[in-house]
């Protein structure tokens, strides 16, 4: 029995067809891809630490 899953990913300098092709090459069946947000400009990566739970 196939299980449908929904995932969201963030990419840098990738186009939708490239993402779909990479997933299919990895053996992942892609039903649909929807672009929800596109930001132009400088990309800054930050490492966030989760807050400690006391």
C-alpha positions as CSV (number, residue, x, y, z in Angstrom):
1,X,0.0,0.0,0.0
2,X,1.4,3.4,-1.0
3,X,1.5,6.2,1.5
4,X,1.2,9.8,0.4
5,X,3.4,12.3,2.1
6,X,3.7,16.1,2.0
7,X,7.1,17.7,2.5
8,X,8.4,21.3,2.3
9,X,12.0,22.0,1.4
10,X,14.0,25.1,1.0
11,X,16.6,25.3,-1.8
12,X,19.2,27.8,-3.0
13,X,19.8,28.3,-6.7
14,X,17.6,25.4,-7.9
15,X,14.9,25.3,-10.4
16,X,11.7,23.3,-10.1
17,X,12.6,20.8,-12.9
18,X,16.0,20.2,-11.4
19,X,14.4,19.3,-8.0
20,X,11.8,17.0,-9.7
21,X,14.6,15.2,-11.7
22,X,16.8,14.7,-8.6
23,X,13.9,13.3,-6.6
24,X,12.9,10.9,-9.4
25,X,16.5,9.8,-9.9
26,X,16.5,8.9,-6.2
27,X,13.5,6.7,-6.8
28,X,11.0,9.1,-5.3
29,X,7.7,9.3,-7.1
30,X,6.7,13.0,-7.4
31,X,3.0,13.8,-7.6
32,X,3.3,17.6,-7.6
33,X,5.6,20.4,-6.8
34,X,4.3,23.8,-5.8
35,X,6.5,26.9,-5.4
36,X,5.1,28.9,-2.5
37,X,7.7,31.6,-2.1
38,X,10.6,33.0,-4.0
39,X,13.0,35.5,-2.6
40,X,15.6,37.3,-4.7
41,X,18.8,38.6,-3.2
42,X,21.6,37.6,-0.9
43,X,21.1,34.3,0.9
44,X,22.5,34.2,4.4
45,X,22.7,30.8,6.2
46,X,22.5,30.9,9.9
47,X,22.8,28.0,12.4
48,X,20.1,28.3,15.0
49,X,20.5,26.4,18.3
50,X,17.3,25.1,19.8
51,X,16.4,26.7,23.1
52,X,17.1,24.6,26.1
53,X,14.2,23.1,27.9
54,X,14.6,23.4,31.7
